[in-house]
Amino acid sequence: MHWNKVLFYVLCAVKFSDLAIAGVSAHTNKVFDVSLKEDNSIRLYWQLDYSSETVTFEVHIPAGYGWFALGFSDRGDPFPADYCVLWENVNGIVSFDDAYADNRGVLHLDKQQDCRKFKIKTSSNFVKYTYRRKFDTCDNNDYVVEDGTTHIVWSRGKHKLYQLNGLNVSSSTQDIGMVRVHLLKNTHVEAALPKYVRNLDIVTNKVKVPNVETTYWCHVFKLPDEFSKKHHIYQYESHIQDNSRGVVHHMEVFHCETGTKEEIPLYIGDCFAKDRPPKTQEASLPIGGENFNPYIMLEIHYNNPELRSDIVDSSGIRFHVSSKLKKMDAGVIELGLEYTDKMAIPPGQEQFRLTGYCTSVCTSMGLPSEGITIFGSQLHTHLTGARVVTRHFDAYGKELPELNRDNHYSTHFQEIRRLKKPVKVLPGHVLITRCDYNTEDRPNITMGGFSISDEMCVNYIHYFPHTELEVCKSSISDQALKTYFQYMNEWEGQSTSPSKGVSDNYKAIQWNKIRVQLLQEVYQEALLSMQCNMSSGDRFPGYWENAQIPPVLLPLPPPVRKCEHIAQNDYL
């Protein structure tokens, strides 16, 4: 008996539906929106036109301000940043200009004006204005809007201006803010949920969140008797209490795979408690059926760095279910790195890369002959993750279009994103998930692991039809790591030792540029330990230790910007 991992995975406030699997529309009337301020007094609306690669914005702000700047920055800082600024001069003349903030936060009027098609409507209480810009304006002072996370920054001031040049957007007298959004969304219009779909809420009940940094809380439920008949989950979404936002890091729902008649204790408590009943420790989106054990478990990761003791939580996941079945069962596969301290990131690094492999041997064993179709993807790291990508290769080492990429990734904004184009993966194909980390503000090495201060590198892919393959991940092989620690002791004079554990050996190394580069090269070249797991939790038959890193024989060239006068950036 074990818990089937992962049935569902939800972070923060997301909604995910498999009602329609379709590509993005070139142009759509669909309008997206986000609140820029918690009191909802500032709101941003946008509409996408993929055929012309433009986005139209509409901004709603309260009246009574002398200027308002809205723009983008790489990581959500108010500067350096690219802004479109609405401002009024001391003579009452209203202007709208493209400007950029330098490394001190000072605005400079851009020579190339790319905030276009400006229109404004005013009333005594509100100001509404619209404008349009290209995804890529081919201006070095402008932000390139890419797929993935976009950090939208804003600033405003009460006073009218003599001129825009020289205004500091982040001075102590200014009101500033930032939100993260997926700006280049899938514009396919989702169908409404059918009337025969009903809600199933799997939520905790008044959990007093422990005053420690990391808690994994488990709650076992028994499904209603009606689930003796098979159901499909049409959509699911998080249900997070307002007072728990920022503390609920992620939630998972597991299914207990055992005999249909076996009773499981309805355990509620710390997932790692010593007194947790054994039957709850062993561990499609179908749910229910005559051969389906009725027990499921909600696991919530609470991240409480302030060690608060006043949080009482009743969060969970809402499922929209029906006994009216679709043609196929869907499933979730984990790609990337194992949750292990065998992978680590040295301190003080602007960029350090870890890579997880789903090898051709594993996909040959685990995927049906006709392959699977991936329609959703959720990238995941912890606090130091800065960029994540999953690359896709055929059985001969030829790179196919990327599965998913986020060049401005933040662990504070994670979504299950429906792909703009479904991706077909066949037996023998390779999926490589790569994460770049920034540890410049950390004095000590960062280990792989479950705590928010540890690191992960994962992509949860949603696909159909359901198959037995549930985990396709890797880490450095035990022998390769042992050899590395031995080398560090014998040739670098470090206090690594076979008598120490993995974490202690990493912590014993005094890191410098050469040793950091050596570790990076070891990870890029060493043999792998593979997790090629079935939904039962067991590995597929075979020998999965000391596997070769899949060769990249024909990589795709970096995407080319449509800009004649601008040098191409290193996209990879």
C-alpha positions as CSV (number, residue, x, y, z in Angstrom):
1,M,0.0,0.0,0.0
2,H,1.3,3.4,-0.9
3,W,0.3,7.0,-1.7
4,N,0.1,7.6,-5.4
5,K,2.3,10.7,-6.1
6,V,1.3,13.1,-7.6
7,L,-2.5,13.1,-8.1
8,F,-2.8,16.9,-7.9
9,Y,-0.4,19.7,-7.2
10,V,-1.6,23.3,-6.5
11,L,0.4,26.4,-5.5
12,C,-0.9,29.7,-4.1
13,A,-4.1,30.8,-6.0
14,V,-4.5,28.9,-9.3
15,K,-7.2,27.4,-11.3
16,F,-6.6,24.6,-13.8
17,S,-9.0,23.0,-16.3
18,D,-8.7,20.3,-18.9
19,L,-12.0,21.2,-20.5
20,A,-10.5,22.3,-23.8
21,I,-7.1,21.4,-25.3
22,A,-6.5,23.9,-28.0
23,G,-3.8,26.2,-29.4
24,V,-3.6,29.9,-28.8
25,S,-5.7,32.2,-31.0
26,A,-3.8,34.7,-33.2
27,H,-6.2,37.5,-32.1
28,T,-8.9,37.4,-29.5
29,N,-11.4,39.7,-27.8
30,K,-10.5,38.1,-24.5
31,V,-9.5,40.6,-21.8
32,F,-7.3,39.7,-18.8
33,D,-7.0,41.8,-15.7
34,V,-5.1,42.1,-12.4
35,S,-5.3,44.3,-9.4
36,L,-2.1,46.4,-8.9
37,K,-2.9,47.3,-5.3
38,E,-4.4,45.2,-2.6
39,D,-7.4,47.6,-2.1
40,N,-8.2,47.2,-5.8
41,S,-7.9,51.0,-6.3
42,I,-5.5,50.4,-9.3
43,R,-6.4,47.9,-11.9
44,L,-4.8,46.8,-15.1
45,Y,-6.5,45.2,-18.1
46,W,-4.8,43.8,-21.2
47,Q,-5.6,42.2,-24.6
48,L,-3.3,40.3,-26.8
49,D,-2.8,40.2,-30.5
50,Y,-0.3,37.4,-31.3
51,S,-0.5,38.0,-35.1
52,S,1.0,41.5,-34.7
53,E,2.8,40.7,-31.4
54,T,1.3,43.6,-29.6
55,V,-0.5,44.0,-26.2
56,T,-3.1,46.7,-25.5
57,F,-3.3,47.9,-21.9
58,E,-6.1,49.7,-20.1
59,V,-5.2,51.3,-16.7
60,H,-7.7,52.4,-14.1
61,I,-6.4,54.7,-11.4
62,P,-7.9,57.2,-8.9
63,A,-8.0,60.8,-9.9
64,G,-5.9,63.3,-8.0
65,Y,-2.3,62.2,-8.9
66,G,0.2,64.3,-10.9
67,W,1.8,61.3,-12.6
68,F,1.5,57.5,-12.8
69,A,4.3,55.2,-14.2
70,L,3.6,51.6,-15.3
71,G,6.2,49.3,-16.6
72,F,8.3,46.2,-16.3
73,S,11.5,45.0,-14.7
74,D,13.5,41.8,-14.7
75,R,12.8,40.8,-11.0
76,G,10.2,43.3,-9.8
77,D,12.5,46.0,-8.6
78,P,11.4,49.6,-9.3
79,F,14.7,50.2,-11.1
80,P,16.2,49.6,-13.5
81,A,12.9,49.4,-15.3
82,D,11.0,50.3,-18.5
83,Y,8.0,52.6,-18.0
84,C,5.1,54.3,-19.8
85,V,4.4,57.4,-17.9
86,L,1.2,59.5,-17.7
87,W,2.0,62.9,-16.3
88,E,0.6,66.4,-16.0
89,N,2.9,69.5,-16.1
90,V,2.4,72.6,-13.9
91,N,0.5,74.2,-16.7
92,G,-2.1,71.4,-16.7
93,I,-0.9,69.8,-20.0
94,V,-1.2,66.0,-19.9
95,S,1.5,63.9,-21.6
96,F,2.2,60.2,-22.1
97,D,5.8,59.1,-22.6
98,D,8.1,56.2,-22.9
99,A,10.9,56.4,-20.3
100,Y,13.3,54.2,-18.5
101,A,14.6,54.3,-14.9
102,D,18.4,53.9,-14.5
103,N,20.2,52.1,-11.7
104,R,19.4,55.0,-9.3
105,G,15.7,55.1,-10.2
106,V,16.0,58.3,-12.2
107,L,13.7,58.5,-15.3
108,H,15.1,59.3,-18.7
109,L,12.9,60.1,-21.7
110,D,13.4,57.4,-24.3
111,K,14.6,58.5,-27.7
112,Q,12.4,55.8,-29.3
113,Q,8.8,56.2,-28.1
114,D,7.1,52.8,-28.0
115,C,4.1,53.6,-25.8
116,R,1.6,54.1,-28.6
117,K,-2.1,54.6,-29.4
118,F,-2.6,56.5,-26.2
119,K,-6.2,57.4,-25.3
120,I,-7.6,58.8,-22.0
121,K,-10.9,59.3,-20.2
122,T,-11.2,61.2,-17.0
123,S,-13.9,61.9,-14.4
124,S,-13.9,63.5,-11.0
125,N,-13.0,60.2,-9.3
126,F,-11.2,58.1,-11.9
127,V,-8.8,58.1,-14.8
128,K,-8.9,55.5,-17.5
129,Y,-6.3,55.3,-20.2
130,T,-5.2,52.8,-22.9
131,Y,-2.1,52.3,-24.9
132,R,-0.4,49.7,-27.0
133,R,3.2,48.3,-27.3
134,K,5.0,45.6,-29.1
135,F,6.2,42.5,-27.3
136,D,9.7,43.4,-28.5
137,T,10.1,47.0,-29.4
138,C,13.7,46.5,-30.6
139,D,14.9,49.2,-28.2
140,N,17.7,48.4,-25.8
141,N,16.1,50.6,-23.2
142,D,12.8,48.7,-23.3
143,Y,11.8,45.4,-21.7
144,V,11.2,42.4,-24.0
145,V,7.8,40.8,-23.0
146,E,8.3,37.0,-23.1
147,D,6.2,34.0,-22.3
148,G,6.4,33.1,-18.6
149,T,6.4,35.4,-15.6
150,T,6.3,39.2,-16.1
151,H,7.0,41.5,-13.2
152,I,4.8,44.6,-13.6
153,V,6.0,47.6,-11.6
154,W,4.3,51.0,-10.9
155,S,4.9,54.3,-9.2
156,R,2.9,57.4,-8.7
157,G,3.1,60.9,-7.2
158,K,0.7,63.6,-6.1
159,H,2.5,66.6,-7.5
160,K,2.5,67.9,-11.1
161,L,5.9,68.0,-12.8
162,Y,8.0,70.6,-14.5
163,Q,9.5,67.8,-16.7
164,L,9.6,64.1,-16.8
165,N,13.4,63.8,-17.1
166,G,15.1,63.5,-13.7
167,L,12.0,62.2,-11.8
168,N,13.0,59.5,-9.3
169,V,10.4,56.8,-9.3
170,S,11.5,55.2,-6.0
171,S,12.2,58.1,-3.7
172,S,10.7,58.0,-0.2
173,T,7.9,60.3,-1.2
174,Q,6.6,58.0,-4.0
175,D,4.0,55.3,-3.8
176,I,5.3,52.2,-5.6
177,G,4.2,48.6,-6.1
178,M,4.8,45.4,-8.0
179,V,2.7,42.4,-9.2
180,R,3.7,39.2,-11.0
181,V,1.5,38.0,-13.9
182,H,1.6,35.6,-16.8
183,L,1.1,38.4,-19.4
184,L,1.3,36.3,-22.6
185,K,-1.5,34.0,-21.7
186,N,-3.2,31.3,-23.7
187,T,-6.1,33.3,-25.4
188,H,-8.2,30.2,-26.2
189,V,-11.6,30.9,-24.7
190,E,-12.5,28.2,-22.1
191,A,-15.9,26.6,-22.2
192,A,-18.0,27.0,-19.1
193,L,-18.2,24.0,-16.8
194,P,-21.2,21.8,-17.7
195,K,-24.2,21.9,-15.4
196,Y,-23.7,18.3,-14.3
197,V,-20.3,19.0,-12.7
198,R,-20.4,19.4,-8.9
199,N,-17.9,20.6,-6.3
200,L,-15.8,18.4,-4.0
201,D,-13.9,20.3,-1.4
202,I,-10.8,18.7,0.2
203,V,-9.8,21.2,2.9
204,T,-8.2,21.2,6.3
205,N,-10.2,22.2,9.4
206,K,-8.8,24.9,11.6
207,V,-5.2,23.8,11.6
208,K,-3.0,25.8,14.1
209,V,0.0,26.3,11.9
210,P,3.2,25.4,13.9
211,N,5.6,28.3,14.7
212,V,8.5,26.7,12.7
213,E,9.7,27.7,9.3
214,T,8.7,24.5,7.4
215,T,5.7,22.2,8.1
216,Y,4.2,19.5,5.9
217,W,0.7,18.9,7.2
218,C,-1.2,15.7,6.3
219,H,-4.9,15.2,6.4
220,V,-6.4,11.9,5.3
221,F,-10.0,11.9,4.0
222,K,-12.5,9.1,2.9
223,L,-14.3,9.9,-0.2
224,P,-18.2,9.8,-0.3
225,D,-19.7,6.4,-1.2
226,E,-20.8,7.8,-4.7
227,F,-17.1,7.6,-5.7
228,S,-17.4,3.8,-5.9
229,K,-18.4,4.8,-9.4
230,K,-15.6,6.3,-11.5
231,H,-15.6,10.1,-11.9
232,H,-13.5,12.6,-13.9
233,I,-12.2,15.8,-12.5
234,Y,-13.0,18.6,-15.0
235,Q,-11.3,21.4,-13.1
236,Y,-9.6,22.1,-9.8
237,E,-8.4,25.2,-7.9
238,S,-6.9,26.2,-4.7
239,H,-9.0,27.4,-1.7
240,I,-6.7,29.5,0.5
241,Q,-7.9,31.5,3.4
242,D,-6.9,35.2,3.3
243,N,-5.0,35.0,6.6
244,S,-2.9,32.1,5.2
245,R,-1.8,33.7,2.0
246,G,2.0,33.8,1.9
247,V,2.2,30.9,4.4
248,V,0.5,28.2,2.3
249,H,3.4,27.4,-0.1
250,H,1.8,24.5,-2.0
251,M,-0.7,21.7,-1.6
252,E,-0.8,18.2,-3.0
253,V,-3.5,15.5,-3.0
254,F,-2.4,11.9,-2.9
255,H,-4.5,8.7,-3.5
256,C,-3.9,5.6,-1.4
257,E,-3.3,2.7,-3.8
258,T,-4.3,-0.5,-1.9
259,G,-7.1,-2.9,-1.6
260,T,-10.6,-1.3,-2.1
261,K,-11.7,-2.7,1.3
262,E,-8.7,-1.7,3.3
263,E,-9.4,0.9,6.0
264,I,-6.9,3.8,6.4
265,P,-6.6,5.8,9.7
266,L,-8.0,9.3,9.2
267,Y,-4.8,10.9,10.3
268,I,-4.5,14.7,10.8
269,G,-1.1,16.1,11.8
270,D,2.6,16.6,10.9
271,C,3.5,14.5,7.9
272,F,6.8,13.6,9.6
273,A,5.5,12.9,13.1
274,K,7.0,9.8,14.7
275,D,3.6,8.7,15.9
276,R,2.0,8.9,12.4
277,P,0.1,5.6,11.7
278,P,2.2,3.4,9.3
279,K,-0.7,2.9,6.9
280,T,-0.7,6.7,6.2
281,Q,3.1,6.8,5.5
282,E,3.5,4.4,2.6
283,A,3.4,5.8,0.0
284,S,-7.1,11.4,-13.2
285,L,-7.2,12.7,-13.2
286,P,-9.6,9.9,-12.8
287,I,-11.0,9.5,-9.3
288,G,-13.3,6.7,-7.9
289,G,-14.4,3.4,-9.4
290,E,-15.1,-0.1,-8.3
291,N,-11.3,-0.9,-7.9
292,F,-10.5,2.5,-6.3
293,N,-9.7,2.7,-2.6
294,P,-11.7,5.6,-1.2
295,Y,-8.9,7.2,0.9
296,I,-7.0,10.3,-0.2
297,M,-4.6,12.6,1.6
298,L,-4.2,16.3,1.4
299,E,-0.6,17.5,2.1
300,I,0.0,21.3,2.7
301,H,3.4,22.8,2.9
302,Y,3.3,25.7,5.3
303,N,6.2,28.2,4.9
304,N,6.4,30.3,8.1
305,P,9.8,32.1,8.2
306,E,8.5,34.6,10.7
307,L,7.7,31.8,13.1
308,R,4.2,33.1,13.7
309,S,2.0,31.2,16.2
310,D,-1.3,33.0,15.4
311,I,-2.3,31.4,12.1
312,V,-5.3,29.1,12.0
313,D,-5.8,27.6,8.6
314,S,-8.6,25.8,6.7
315,S,-7.2,25.8,3.2
316,G,-7.4,23.0,0.6
317,I,-8.4,22.2,-3.0
318,R,-11.8,22.4,-4.7
319,F,-12.4,19.8,-7.4
320,H,-15.1,20.0,-10.0
321,V,-16.2,16.4,-10.7
322,S,-18.7,14.4,-12.6
323,S,-19.5,10.8,-13.2
324,K,-20.0,11.7,-16.8
325,L,-16.6,10.6,-18.2
326,K,-14.5,12.0,-21.0
327,K,-12.9,9.9,-23.7
328,M,-9.5,9.6,-21.9
329,D,-8.0,9.7,-18.4
330,A,-5.4,12.4,-17.8
331,G,-2.3,12.1,-15.6
332,V,0.6,14.0,-14.1
333,I,4.3,13.2,-14.5
334,E,7.1,14.7,-12.4
335,L,10.2,15.8,-14.4
336,G,13.5,17.3,-13.2
337,L,15.6,16.5,-10.2
338,E,15.1,14.1,-7.3
339,Y,14.3,15.7,-3.9
340,T,17.8,15.0,-2.5
341,D,20.8,16.7,-1.0
342,K,23.0,15.1,-3.6
343,M,22.4,18.2,-5.7
344,A,23.6,21.5,-4.1
345,I,24.3,25.1,-5.1
346,P,27.4,26.9,-3.8
347,P,26.9,30.3,-2.0
348,G,27.5,33.7,-3.6
349,Q,26.6,32.7,-7.2
350,E,25.0,35.0,-9.7
351,Q,24.0,31.9,-11.7
352,F,24.5,28.2,-11.0
353,R,22.8,25.5,-13.1
354,L,21.2,22.2,-12.1
355,T,19.7,19.8,-14.6
356,G,17.4,16.9,-14.3
357,Y,16.9,14.3,-17.0
358,C,14.0,12.1,-18.2
359,T,16.0,9.7,-20.4
360,S,15.0,7.8,-23.5
361,V,15.3,4.5,-21.7
362,C,12.7,5.6,-19.2
363,T,10.2,7.0,-21.7
364,S,10.6,3.8,-23.8
365,M,9.7,1.8,-20.7
366,G,6.9,4.1,-19.4
367,L,5.1,5.6,-22.4
368,P,2.6,3.9,-24.7
369,S,3.6,3.2,-28.3
370,E,1.4,6.1,-29.5
371,G,3.0,8.5,-26.9
372,I,1.3,11.1,-24.7
373,T,0.0,14.6,-25.3
374,I,1.1,17.2,-22.8
375,F,-1.3,20.1,-22.4
376,G,-0.2,21.7,-19.1
377,S,3.0,22.4,-17.3
378,Q,4.0,23.8,-13.9
379,L,7.6,24.7,-13.2
380,H,8.8,24.7,-9.6
381,T,11.8,25.7,-7.6
382,H,12.2,27.3,-4.2
383,L,13.6,30.8,-3.3
384,T,16.8,30.9,-5.3
385,G,15.3,29.7,-8.6
386,A,15.6,32.4,-11.3
387,R,15.0,30.6,-14.6
388,V,13.5,27.2,-15.5
389,V,13.2,25.5,-18.9
390,T,12.2,22.0,-20.1
391,R,13.8,21.0,-23.4
392,H,12.4,18.3,-25.6
393,F,14.5,15.9,-27.8
394,D,13.6,13.0,-30.1
395,A,15.2,9.6,-29.8
396,Y,18.1,10.6,-32.0
397,G,19.2,13.7,-30.0
398,K,17.5,16.3,-32.2
399,E,16.0,19.1,-30.3
400,L,12.3,19.8,-30.8
401,P,10.5,23.0,-29.6
402,E,10.7,23.7,-25.9
403,L,8.1,22.3,-23.6
404,N,8.0,25.3,-21.3
405,R,10.3,28.1,-20.3
406,D,10.3,30.9,-17.7
407,N,13.2,33.3,-17.9
408,H,11.9,35.5,-15.0
409,Y,10.8,32.7,-12.7
410,S,9.7,33.5,-9.1
411,T,8.8,30.9,-6.5
412,H,6.2,33.5,-5.3
413,F,4.2,33.2,-8.5
414,Q,3.6,29.7,-9.7
415,E,0.9,28.5,-12.0
416,I,-0.2,25.4,-13.8
417,R,0.0,26.8,-17.3
418,R,-1.9,25.4,-20.2
419,L,0.4,25.1,-23.2
420,K,-0.3,27.3,-26.2
421,K,0.3,24.2,-28.4
422,P,-0.1,20.6,-27.0
423,V,3.2,18.7,-27.2
424,K,3.5,15.0,-28.3
425,V,6.1,12.9,-26.5
426,L,6.9,9.5,-27.9
427,P,8.7,6.5,-26.4
428,G,12.4,7.1,-26.7
429,H,12.1,10.9,-26.4
430,V,14.1,12.8,-23.8
431,L,12.9,15.7,-21.6
432,I,15.6,17.8,-19.9
433,T,14.6,20.2,-17.1
434,R,17.1,22.9,-16.3
435,C,17.1,25.4,-13.4
436,D,19.3,28.4,-12.9
437,Y,19.8,29.7,-9.3
438,N,21.0,32.9,-7.8
439,T,22.6,32.6,-4.3
440,E,24.4,35.9,-4.2
441,D,22.8,36.7,-0.8
442,R,23.5,33.4,0.8
443,P,26.7,32.8,2.8
444,N,26.3,29.0,3.0
445,I,25.7,26.2,0.5
446,T,22.1,25.5,-0.5
447,M,21.1,21.9,-0.4
448,G,18.4,20.1,-2.4
449,G,15.5,19.2,-0.2
450,F,11.9,19.9,1.0
451,S,12.4,23.1,3.1
452,I,11.7,26.4,1.4
453,S,15.4,27.3,2.2
454,D,16.4,24.1,0.3
455,E,16.0,23.8,-3.5
456,M,14.1,21.9,-6.0
457,C,14.0,21.7,-9.8
458,V,10.7,20.2,-11.1
459,N,8.2,20.4,-13.9
460,Y,4.8,18.8,-13.2
461,I,3.4,18.0,-16.7
462,H,-0.3,17.3,-17.3
463,Y,-1.0,14.9,-20.1
464,F,-3.3,12.3,-21.7
465,P,-3.8,9.4,-22.0
466,H,-2.9,8.2,-18.5
467,T,0.1,5.9,-18.3
468,E,1.9,4.1,-15.5
469,L,4.9,6.4,-15.7
470,E,4.6,9.0,-12.8
471,V,8.2,10.1,-12.0
472,C,11.0,10.6,-14.5
473,K,13.8,12.4,-12.6
474,S,17.5,12.1,-11.9
475,S,20.4,13.1,-9.6
476,I,24.1,12.6,-9.7
477,S,25.0,9.0,-9.2
478,D,26.2,7.9,-5.8
479,Q,29.5,6.7,-7.1
480,A,30.2,9.9,-9.0
481,L,29.5,12.0,-5.9
482,K,31.7,9.7,-3.8
483,T,34.5,10.2,-6.3
484,Y,34.0,14.0,-6.2
485,F,34.2,14.2,-2.4
486,Q,37.3,12.0,-2.5
487,Y,39.0,14.3,-5.0
488,M,38.1,17.4,-3.0
489,N,39.9,15.8,0.0
490,E,43.0,14.5,-1.7
491,W,43.6,17.3,-4.2
492,E,41.9,20.3,-2.8
493,G,42.7,19.7,0.9
494,Q,39.0,19.9,1.9
495,S,37.6,18.2,5.0
496,T,35.4,15.8,3.1
497,S,35.3,12.2,4.2
498,P,33.5,8.9,3.5
499,S,32.4,8.9,7.1
500,K,30.4,12.1,6.6
501,G,26.9,12.3,5.1
502,V,26.3,14.1,1.8
503,S,25.2,17.4,3.3
504,D,28.1,17.5,5.8
505,N,30.6,16.9,3.0
506,Y,29.2,19.8,0.9
507,K,29.3,22.0,4.0
508,A,32.9,21.1,4.6
509,I,34.1,22.6,1.4
510,Q,35.5,26.2,1.4
511,W,34.1,27.5,-1.9
512,N,36.0,29.6,-4.4
513,K,35.6,30.2,-8.1
514,I,37.6,27.2,-9.1
515,R,35.8,24.8,-6.8
516,V,32.4,26.2,-7.9
517,Q,33.3,25.7,-11.6
518,L,34.6,22.2,-10.8
519,L,31.2,21.2,-9.2
520,Q,29.3,22.7,-12.1
521,E,31.4,20.6,-14.6
522,V,30.9,17.5,-12.4
523,Y,27.1,17.9,-12.6
524,Q,27.3,18.4,-16.4
525,E,29.3,15.3,-17.0
526,A,28.8,12.7,-14.2
527,L,26.7,9.6,-14.5
528,L,23.1,9.7,-13.3
529,S,21.0,8.0,-10.7
530,M,17.5,7.7,-12.3
531,Q,14.0,7.7,-10.8
532,C,11.8,6.0,-13.4
533,N,8.8,5.2,-11.2
534,M,5.4,3.7,-11.8
535,S,2.3,5.0,-10.0
536,S,2.8,2.2,-7.5
537,G,5.9,4.0,-6.3
538,D,8.2,1.2,-7.7
539,R,10.8,1.7,-10.3
540,F,10.2,0.2,-13.7
541,P,12.3,-3.0,-14.2
542,G,15.9,-2.3,-15.1
543,Y,19.1,-0.9,-13.7
544,W,18.8,2.8,-13.1
545,E,22.1,3.6,-11.5
546,N,25.1,5.1,-13.4
547,A,23.0,6.1,-16.4
548,Q,24.5,8.2,-19.2
549,I,23.5,11.8,-19.6
550,P,21.5,11.9,-22.9
551,P,23.5,13.4,-25.7
552,V,22.4,16.6,-27.4
553,L,23.4,16.0,-31.0
554,L,21.3,18.7,-32.8
555,P,20.2,21.6,-30.6
556,L,17.8,24.2,-31.8
557,P,19.4,27.6,-32.6
558,P,18.5,30.4,-30.2
559,P,15.4,32.3,-31.2
560,V,16.2,35.3,-33.3
561,R,14.8,38.7,-32.4
562,K,13.2,40.6,-35.4
563,C,15.6,43.5,-34.8
564,E,18.2,44.4,-37.4
565,H,20.3,46.7,-35.3
566,I,20.3,44.8,-32.0
567,A,22.7,42.0,-31.1
568,Q,21.1,38.7,-30.2
569,N,21.1,37.6,-26.6
570,D,22.2,34.3,-25.2
571,Y,18.8,32.7,-24.8
572,L,20.0,29.3,-23.5
